[in-house]
């Protein structure tokens, strides 16, 4: 049954041929199917095959196969738990984007790669405009929905090699390897246009979202540090906020 943890042994594999890779079907004569469980749920099976038709027979003792299934399940559970801890440490739980802690590590790696490969590196620092108004008008739940919406729209506009992070609150950072400052300006403009064309819906009402930004772009020969890159982007973001009409 689906919830059984008992190995299934078969010396007639014809009904189960789909479990065997096509190129091995002519060689496999018996099967042992070991259920794999996680937190009491069946998540898959470890399948053992033999060319000996007597190797796995329904009436044979399966104690050791059962123990193998338990150990394999425990190993998978341990791997899954470690992956969950890694995600908690590096992902923002609300938006699913990588978090500030992960950004600091990735930025150092990308900076080193930029210098080794003699390629430019751009950092785009984004800050949502009047985000406090959304929270004050619609509530924090609506504010969270707005942040998730912005993260998804931005994620859809960056390349696979780019990295998008939730830096803090309503601040985001896009790390763009190989991009010049001029090209990054175009990317920021495209993001602004996309958010304008795709407002977030809050309680049936379309709410437009915009952002200010700062760009810092380095050439590999400049030996810029991660702190200097962030400081420059933050300074330019502040300058754009200051120039914005009240």
Secondary structure, 3 states (H helix, E strand, C coil): CCCCCCCEEECCCHHHHHHCCHHHCCCCCEEEEEEEEECCEEEEEEEEEECCCCCCCCCCCCHHHHHHHHHHHHHHHHHHHHHHHHHHHHECCCCCCECHHHHHHHHHHHHHHHHHHCCCEEEEEEEECCHHHHHHHHCHHHHHHHHHHHHHHHHCCCCCCCEEEEEECCEEEEEEECCCHHHHHHHHHHHHHHHHHCCEEECCEEECCCEEEEEEEECHHHCCCHHHHHHHHHHHHHHHHHHCCC
